[in-house]
């Protein structure tokens, strides 16, 4: 199902060395979405859960990368991560929203990590995963 109000995806480029998925939209917006961010905010039921309430807190994904991007119709992609996670279907509207809300989402995620007592590992952006 497509979101008619969302801008249309015009380009998608995976930068493997920096572990960033770049997505561009016909609105002119371009977002640099780190693979870790996409993994921990996966729309899959495994991460989001099956009902209302908080999503699962995913940790230890600092060096995760995307192995494959598989088109799903004309409205979404399935991202296959190198940690074996492959059940998230990202609609183009969801990718756009993840881009728009990246700073807020990431800060909330970092706060959840801190509350859980987890310290993120420092991984150089150009390190092989």
C-alpha positions as CSV (number, residue, x, y, z in Angstrom):
1,X,0.0,0.0,0.0
2,X,1.4,3.4,-0.9
3,X,1.1,6.7,1.0
4,X,-0.2,9.1,-1.6
5,X,1.0,12.1,0.4
6,X,4.6,10.9,0.7
7,X,7.1,12.1,-1.9
8,X,8.2,9.6,-4.5
9,X,11.5,7.8,-4.1
10,X,13.8,8.8,-7.0
11,X,17.1,7.3,-6.0
12,X,18.6,4.9,-3.5
13,X,22.4,4.3,-3.1
14,X,24.0,2.0,-0.6
15,X,27.4,3.3,0.6
16,X,28.9,0.0,2.0
17,X,32.1,1.4,3.4
18,X,30.3,4.1,5.5
19,X,27.3,1.8,6.1
20,X,24.8,4.4,4.9
21,X,21.8,4.1,2.7
22,X,21.2,7.4,0.8
23,X,17.6,7.9,-0.3
24,X,16.4,10.8,-2.5
25,X,12.8,11.9,-3.2
26,X,11.1,14.0,-5.8
27,X,10.5,16.7,-3.2
28,X,14.3,17.3,-3.4
29,X,14.9,15.8,0.0
30,X,17.9,13.5,0.4
31,X,18.5,11.5,3.6
32,X,21.6,9.7,4.7
33,X,20.3,6.8,6.8
34,X,22.9,4.7,8.7
35,X,22.4,1.0,8.4
36,X,22.4,0.8,12.2
37,X,19.5,3.3,12.3
38,X,17.5,1.4,9.7
39,X,18.2,-1.9,11.5
40,X,17.1,-0.8,15.0
41,X,14.0,1.0,13.5
42,X,13.1,-1.9,11.3
43,X,9.3,-2.1,10.5
44,X,9.4,-5.8,11.0
45,X,7.1,-7.5,13.6
46,X,10.3,-8.9,15.2
47,X,11.3,-5.3,16.1
48,X,8.0,-3.4,16.3
49,X,6.0,-6.2,18.0
50,X,2.6,-7.4,17.0
51,X,0.5,-4.8,18.9
52,X,0.6,-1.5,20.6
53,X,3.3,-0.6,23.0
54,X,7.0,0.0,22.8
55,X,9.2,-1.7,20.2
56,X,12.0,-4.1,21.1
57,X,15.2,-2.4,22.1
58,X,17.8,-3.6,19.5
59,X,21.4,-3.4,20.7
60,X,24.8,-4.3,19.3
61,X,24.2,-3.2,15.7
62,X,26.8,-0.5,15.5
63,X,28.7,-2.3,12.6
64,X,25.7,-3.8,10.8
65,X,25.5,-3.4,7.1
66,X,23.0,-4.1,4.3
67,X,23.8,-7.2,2.2
68,X,21.0,-6.8,-0.3
69,X,18.2,-4.4,-1.3
70,X,15.2,-6.3,-2.8
71,X,12.4,-4.4,-4.5
72,X,8.9,-5.2,-3.3
73,X,6.4,-4.0,-5.9
74,X,6.6,-0.4,-6.8
75,X,6.3,0.9,-3.2
76,X,8.9,-0.7,-0.9
77,X,12.2,-2.6,-0.5
78,X,13.2,-5.4,1.7
79,X,16.5,-4.7,3.3
80,X,18.7,-7.8,4.0
81,X,21.2,-7.0,6.8
82,X,24.4,-8.9,7.3
83,X,23.3,-10.0,10.8
84,X,20.6,-12.2,9.2
85,X,17.7,-9.8,9.8
86,X,15.6,-9.8,6.6
87,X,12.0,-9.5,7.6
88,X,11.5,-5.7,7.4
89,X,9.7,-4.3,4.4
90,X,10.4,-0.6,4.2
91,X,7.8,1.4,2.2
92,X,9.1,4.5,0.5
93,X,6.8,6.5,2.7
94,X,8.4,4.8,5.8
95,X,11.9,5.6,4.5
96,X,10.9,9.2,4.0
97,X,9.5,9.4,7.5
98,X,12.6,7.8,8.9
99,X,14.6,10.5,7.2
100,X,12.4,13.3,8.4
101,X,12.4,12.0,12.0
102,X,15.9,10.8,12.1
103,X,17.3,13.2,14.8
104,X,14.3,12.7,17.1
105,X,14.2,8.9,16.6
106,X,18.0,8.6,17.2
107,X,18.0,10.7,20.3
108,X,15.1,8.7,21.7
109,X,17.0,5.5,20.9
110,X,20.1,6.7,22.6
111,X,18.1,7.6,25.7
112,X,16.6,4.1,25.7
113,X,20.0,2.6,25.5
114,X,21.3,4.7,28.4
115,X,18.3,3.8,30.5
116,X,19.0,0.1,29.8
117,X,22.6,0.6,30.7
118,X,24.0,-0.2,27.3
119,X,27.0,1.6,25.9
120,X,27.4,1.8,22.2
121,X,30.7,0.6,20.7
122,X,32.7,3.1,18.7
123,X,33.0,1.8,15.1
124,X,35.0,3.9,12.6
125,X,32.7,4.7,9.6
126,X,35.0,3.2,7.1
127,X,35.9,0.0,8.9
128,X,34.9,-3.2,7.1
129,X,32.0,-5.0,8.8
